[in-house]
Structure formats: structure tokens, C-alpha cells
Amino acid sequence: MPGLAPRDAAVAISVGATTDEPETMTDTDQAEQLRRQMAQVRVSLGEEAEQIAQNARTVTDWRYYVGSYPWASLAVAAALGFLVVPRRLEVISPDASTLARLARQDRLVVKPKAEAEPKKGMAGTLFTFLSSMVIRGALTAIGQQVAAYFTAHPEQNGRPQAETPAGARRYS
């Protein structure tokens, strides 16, 4: 359209103006008004999207429900705990016919009783403590001896040594 900037012409064409109609002041005003409305829509759309995202975060946050509905949250937690924890197995002393029936149904579970481990007395506990202390002390002493050896013999530690210029002191 003659006399309009390219963006004004595109907006004027998109709202129904044709290139055959003469340019009027109302076409430019309509284009400017449409531009303002679109800017408002963009701003409100961004705000609404942020609000929807915040609502989604609130809906999926368990802390919100615990804070807002503490008694209902407690009831739900108790119900979930009841459903998740398995029931105790019923221990029975069946007769031979009941054993045969359970074996046919593949529901027979036999668990031997574990023998109780004899408890250590005061002397056993003291011996275990002292022996672990002796082993730790021996390992520490061995580590110190190995470190002292490699410090005294740097050529043995596997790393090449830099040559020291004549007359210079070497600090390790």
C-alpha cells in the first residue's frame, strides 16, 4: 500500500484492507489499535501461563496438602501404611493331611529355626576390642615405615627425579 510502512501494510492487509482501496487515516488507526491489542494479549498470555504453572506446582506439592489438611493427610498416610505393610504369616502346626494339601497347592513354606548364636561374655568382647586395636596399630606402624623408606630412597618410588644443578641444594 502506498504511504504505509511495510509492517503497517501487512497489518492492514490482514484485517481486510485491499490494495485497491485508498489509504485513509482509519486504516492506520485500526492497524495501531490492533497492534496494541496484540501486545496486551501477549502480556496477559504470559501472566496466565505463569499462573497456570504456579497452580500446577501447588497441586503436585505434598507439603501444601499436609499444611492445608493435616488430619486428612494423617488419615491417608495411615491408610497407605496399612495397605503397604504385609500381614504377618500365620504360623500353624498342621497335621499330615493339611501338609499334603498345602504341598499340592504349592503353598507349603518350611523355615527351619535358626540356632541362637552363643553370646560373648565380657572377656570375649574385651578380646575383640583389644585385637582390633592391635591390628590397627600394626597397620599404622607399617604405613609409617613404608613412607619413611620411600622418603629416604626417592629413586625407588617409581618417579623419575629431576637433576639438581651442581652447587644447588635439594629440598624434599
FIVEXBA-186757 format. One record per residue (C-alpha): residue number from 0; residue in one letter; x, y, z. Coordinates in Angstrom, 3 decimals, decimal comma. Layout:
BEGIN
<atom i="NUM" aa="a" x="X" y="Y" z="Z"/>
...
***
This chain:
BEGIN
<atom i="0" aa="m" x="0,000" y="0,000" z="0,000"/>
<atom i="1" aa="p" x="1,489" y="3,324" z="-0,889"/>
<atom i="2" aa="g" x="2,427" y="5,580" z="2,029"/>
<atom i="3" aa="l" x="2,390" y="2,807" z="4,663"/>
<atom i="4" aa="a" x="5,391" y="1,228" z="6,263"/>
<atom i="5" aa="p" x="5,751" y="-2,470" z="5,336"/>
<atom i="6" aa="r" x="4,537" y="-3,638" z="8,764"/>
<atom i="7" aa="d" x="1,503" y="-1,313" z="8,566"/>
<atom i="8" aa="a" x="0,662" y="-2,652" z="5,116"/>
<atom i="9" aa="a" x="0,858" y="-6,251" z="6,370"/>
<atom i="10" aa="v" x="-1,461" y="-5,499" z="9,273"/>
<atom i="11" aa="a" x="-3,844" y="-3,540" z="7,046"/>
<atom i="12" aa="i" x="-3,987" y="-6,402" z="4,559"/>
<atom i="13" aa="s" x="-4,552" y="-8,963" z="7,304"/>
<atom i="14" aa="v" x="-7,547" y="-7,053" z="8,706"/>
<atom i="15" aa="g" x="-9,312" y="-6,950" z="5,377"/>
<atom i="16" aa="a" x="-7,954" y="-3,900" z="3,591"/>
<atom i="17" aa="t" x="-7,126" y="-4,315" z="-0,072"/>
<atom i="18" aa="t" x="-4,554" y="-2,511" z="-2,161"/>
<atom i="19" aa="d" x="-7,311" y="-1,112" z="-4,390"/>
<atom i="20" aa="e" x="-8,873" y="0,952" z="-1,589"/>
<atom i="21" aa="p" x="-7,447" y="4,387" z="-0,982"/>
<atom i="22" aa="e" x="-5,439" y="4,878" z="2,189"/>
<atom i="23" aa="t" x="-7,379" y="6,544" z="4,938"/>
<atom i="24" aa="m" x="-6,496" y="7,627" z="8,417"/>
<atom i="25" aa="t" x="-8,769" y="4,963" z="9,877"/>
<atom i="26" aa="d" x="-6,713" y="2,127" z="8,334"/>
<atom i="27" aa="t" x="-3,591" y="3,360" z="10,127"/>
<atom i="28" aa="d" x="-5,546" y="3,860" z="13,355"/>
<atom i="29" aa="q" x="-7,009" y="0,358" z="13,081"/>
<atom i="30" aa="a" x="-3,584" y="-1,127" z="12,497"/>
<atom i="31" aa="e" x="-2,178" y="0,694" z="15,522"/>
<atom i="32" aa="q" x="-5,142" y="-0,358" z="17,645"/>
<atom i="33" aa="l" x="-4,711" y="-3,973" z="16,511"/>
<atom i="34" aa="r" x="-1,011" y="-3,780" z="17,377"/>
<atom i="35" aa="r" x="-1,843" y="-2,526" z="20,890"/>
<atom i="36" aa="q" x="-4,434" y="-5,251" z="21,408"/>
<atom i="37" aa="m" x="-1,972" y="-7,928" z="20,321"/>
<atom i="38" aa="a" x="0,621" y="-6,562" z="22,761"/>
<atom i="39" aa="q" x="-1,963" y="-6,698" z="25,572"/>
<atom i="40" aa="v" x="-2,854" y="-10,275" z="24,629"/>
<atom i="41" aa="r" x="0,821" y="-11,269" z="24,710"/>
<atom i="42" aa="v" x="1,285" y="-9,731" z="28,183"/>
<atom i="43" aa="s" x="-1,863" y="-11,326" z="29,594"/>
<atom i="44" aa="l" x="-0,982" y="-14,675" z="27,999"/>
<atom i="45" aa="g" x="2,413" y="-14,646" z="29,701"/>
<atom i="46" aa="e" x="0,831" y="-13,801" z="33,055"/>
<atom i="47" aa="e" x="-1,792" y="-16,535" z="32,655"/>
<atom i="48" aa="a" x="0,842" y="-19,094" z="31,674"/>
<atom i="49" aa="e" x="2,878" y="-18,245" z="34,775"/>
<atom i="50" aa="q" x="-0,234" y="-18,513" z="36,939"/>
<atom i="51" aa="i" x="-1,104" y="-21,918" z="35,441"/>
<atom i="52" aa="a" x="2,454" y="-23,126" z="36,055"/>
<atom i="53" aa="q" x="2,312" y="-21,941" z="39,689"/>
<atom i="54" aa="n" x="-1,043" y="-23,678" z="40,197"/>
<atom i="55" aa="a" x="0,398" y="-26,904" z="38,743"/>
<atom i="56" aa="r" x="3,352" y="-26,706" z="41,144"/>
<atom i="57" aa="t" x="0,981" y="-26,179" z="44,072"/>
<atom i="58" aa="v" x="-1,271" y="-29,076" z="43,071"/>
<atom i="59" aa="t" x="1,658" y="-31,505" z="42,887"/>
<atom i="60" aa="d" x="3,347" y="-30,359" z="46,124"/>
<atom i="61" aa="w" x="2,533" y="-32,717" z="49,007"/>
<atom i="62" aa="r" x="3,607" y="-30,086" z="51,574"/>
<atom i="63" aa="y" x="0,678" y="-27,897" z="50,525"/>
<atom i="64" aa="y" x="-1,814" y="-30,658" z="51,370"/>
<atom i="65" aa="v" x="-0,148" y="-31,533" z="54,664"/>
<atom i="66" aa="g" x="-0,202" y="-27,860" z="55,682"/>
<atom i="67" aa="s" x="-3,764" y="-27,236" z="54,489"/>
<atom i="68" aa="y" x="-5,347" y="-30,549" z="55,510"/>
<atom i="69" aa="p" x="-3,259" y="-32,092" z="58,315"/>
<atom i="70" aa="w" x="-5,894" y="-34,534" z="59,600"/>
<atom i="71" aa="a" x="-6,805" y="-35,785" z="56,145"/>
<atom i="72" aa="s" x="-3,090" y="-36,188" z="55,363"/>
<atom i="73" aa="l" x="-2,629" y="-38,208" z="58,532"/>
<atom i="74" aa="a" x="-5,557" y="-40,450" z="57,600"/>
<atom i="75" aa="v" x="-4,192" y="-41,003" z="54,083"/>
<atom i="76" aa="a" x="-0,726" y="-41,809" z="55,464"/>
<atom i="77" aa="a" x="-2,199" y="-44,299" z="57,939"/>
<atom i="78" aa="a" x="-4,284" y="-45,959" z="55,197"/>
<atom i="79" aa="l" x="-1,260" y="-46,224" z="52,902"/>
<atom i="80" aa="g" x="0,814" y="-47,671" z="55,719"/>
<atom i="81" aa="f" x="-1,873" y="-50,253" z="56,430"/>
<atom i="82" aa="l" x="-2,042" y="-51,256" z="52,763"/>
<atom i="83" aa="v" x="1,720" y="-51,339" z="52,187"/>
<atom i="84" aa="v" x="2,784" y="-53,326" z="55,252"/>
<atom i="85" aa="p" x="2,211" y="-57,041" z="54,620"/>
<atom i="86" aa="r" x="0,182" y="-59,100" z="57,024"/>
<atom i="87" aa="r" x="2,002" y="-61,428" z="59,360"/>
<atom i="88" aa="l" x="2,220" y="-65,004" z="58,241"/>
<atom i="89" aa="e" x="0,104" y="-67,272" z="60,318"/>
<atom i="90" aa="v" x="2,210" y="-69,998" z="61,831"/>
<atom i="91" aa="i" x="0,295" y="-73,200" z="62,180"/>
<atom i="92" aa="s" x="1,127" y="-76,697" z="63,349"/>
<atom i="93" aa="p" x="-0,774" y="-78,768" z="60,790"/>
<atom i="94" aa="d" x="-1,408" y="-82,447" z="60,719"/>
<atom i="95" aa="a" x="-0,223" y="-84,736" z="57,896"/>
<atom i="96" aa="s" x="-3,329" y="-84,258" z="55,693"/>
<atom i="97" aa="t" x="-3,066" y="-80,463" z="55,891"/>
<atom i="98" aa="l" x="0,630" y="-80,662" z="54,985"/>
<atom i="99" aa="a" x="-0,181" y="-82,801" z="51,949"/>
<atom i="100" aa="r" x="-2,918" y="-80,369" z="50,824"/>
<atom i="101" aa="l" x="-0,598" y="-77,338" z="51,183"/>
<atom i="102" aa="a" x="2,166" y="-79,140" z="49,281"/>
<atom i="103" aa="r" x="-0,235" y="-79,892" z="46,384"/>
<atom i="104" aa="q" x="-1,215" y="-76,214" z="46,244"/>
<atom i="105" aa="d" x="2,460" y="-75,086" z="46,297"/>
<atom i="106" aa="r" x="1,776" y="-73,084" z="49,426"/>
<atom i="107" aa="l" x="3,973" y="-75,017" z="51,793"/>
<atom i="108" aa="v" x="6,791" y="-72,911" z="53,223"/>
<atom i="109" aa="v" x="9,221" y="-74,524" z="55,615"/>
<atom i="110" aa="k" x="11,612" y="-72,347" z="57,529"/>
<atom i="111" aa="p" x="13,952" y="-74,019" z="59,956"/>
<atom i="112" aa="k" x="14,507" y="-72,233" z="63,205"/>
<atom i="113" aa="a" x="17,843" y="-70,516" z="63,316"/>
<atom i="114" aa="e" x="20,055" y="-71,663" z="66,099"/>
<atom i="115" aa="a" x="20,808" y="-68,947" z="68,560"/>
<atom i="116" aa="e" x="24,368" y="-67,695" z="68,329"/>
<atom i="117" aa="p" x="26,099" y="-68,019" z="71,666"/>
<atom i="118" aa="k" x="26,550" y="-64,639" z="73,266"/>
<atom i="119" aa="k" x="30,019" y="-63,405" z="74,011"/>
<atom i="120" aa="g" x="30,822" y="-62,630" z="77,572"/>
<atom i="121" aa="m" x="32,756" y="-59,689" z="78,914"/>
<atom i="122" aa="a" x="36,066" y="-61,423" z="78,171"/>
<atom i="123" aa="g" x="35,088" y="-62,118" z="74,531"/>
<atom i="124" aa="t" x="34,063" y="-58,517" z="73,964"/>
<atom i="125" aa="l" x="37,271" y="-57,237" z="75,549"/>
<atom i="126" aa="f" x="39,381" y="-59,623" z="73,434"/>
<atom i="127" aa="t" x="37,652" y="-58,445" z="70,217"/>
<atom i="128" aa="f" x="38,223" y="-54,791" z="71,130"/>
<atom i="129" aa="l" x="41,890" y="-55,264" z="72,032"/>
<atom i="130" aa="s" x="42,677" y="-57,381" z="68,952"/>
<atom i="131" aa="s" x="41,199" y="-54,756" z="66,631"/>
<atom i="132" aa="m" x="43,277" y="-52,072" z="68,365"/>
<atom i="133" aa="v" x="46,478" y="-54,148" z="67,932"/>
<atom i="134" aa="i" x="45,737" y="-54,732" z="64,225"/>
<atom i="135" aa="r" x="45,107" y="-51,021" z="63,635"/>
<atom i="136" aa="g" x="48,326" y="-50,076" z="65,452"/>
<atom i="137" aa="a" x="50,335" y="-52,581" z="63,418"/>
<atom i="138" aa="l" x="48,909" y="-51,284" z="60,123"/>
<atom i="139" aa="t" x="49,717" y="-47,702" z="61,135"/>
<atom i="140" aa="a" x="53,309" y="-48,632" z="62,035"/>
<atom i="141" aa="i" x="53,791" y="-50,486" z="58,735"/>
<atom i="142" aa="g" x="52,439" y="-47,481" z="56,803"/>
<atom i="143" aa="q" x="54,852" y="-45,155" z="58,593"/>
<atom i="144" aa="q" x="57,817" y="-47,444" z="57,865"/>
<atom i="145" aa="v" x="56,929" y="-47,642" z="54,146"/>
<atom i="146" aa="a" x="56,573" y="-43,856" z="53,941"/>
<atom i="147" aa="a" x="59,938" y="-43,364" z="55,702"/>
<atom i="148" aa="y" x="61,635" y="-45,791" z="53,303"/>
<atom i="149" aa="f" x="60,333" y="-44,038" z="50,172"/>
<atom i="150" aa="t" x="61,256" y="-40,646" z="51,617"/>
<atom i="151" aa="a" x="64,810" y="-41,815" z="52,301"/>
<atom i="152" aa="h" x="65,127" y="-43,581" z="48,899"/>
<atom i="153" aa="p" x="63,343" y="-41,348" z="46,340"/>
<atom i="154" aa="e" x="64,797" y="-43,281" z="43,379"/>
<atom i="155" aa="q" x="62,807" y="-46,346" z="44,500"/>
<atom i="156" aa="n" x="59,346" y="-44,744" z="44,350"/>
<atom i="157" aa="g" x="58,977" y="-45,180" z="40,571"/>
<atom i="158" aa="r" x="59,056" y="-41,495" z="39,637"/>
<atom i="159" aa="p" x="61,994" y="-40,040" z="37,732"/>
<atom i="160" aa="q" x="63,891" y="-37,457" z="39,721"/>
<atom i="161" aa="a" x="64,805" y="-34,068" z="38,306"/>
<atom i="162" aa="e" x="68,512" y="-33,447" z="38,067"/>
<atom i="163" aa="t" x="69,845" y="-30,959" z="40,602"/>
<atom i="164" aa="p" x="72,311" y="-28,458" z="39,132"/>
<atom i="165" aa="a" x="75,818" y="-28,514" z="40,623"/>
<atom i="166" aa="g" x="76,062" y="-26,432" z="43,771"/>
<atom i="167" aa="a" x="72,287" y="-26,256" z="44,302"/>
<atom i="168" aa="r" x="70,592" y="-27,684" z="47,336"/>
<atom i="169" aa="r" x="67,796" y="-30,177" z="47,010"/>
<atom i="170" aa="y" x="64,839" y="-29,916" z="49,379"/>
<atom i="171" aa="s" x="62,392" y="-32,800" z="49,596"/>
***
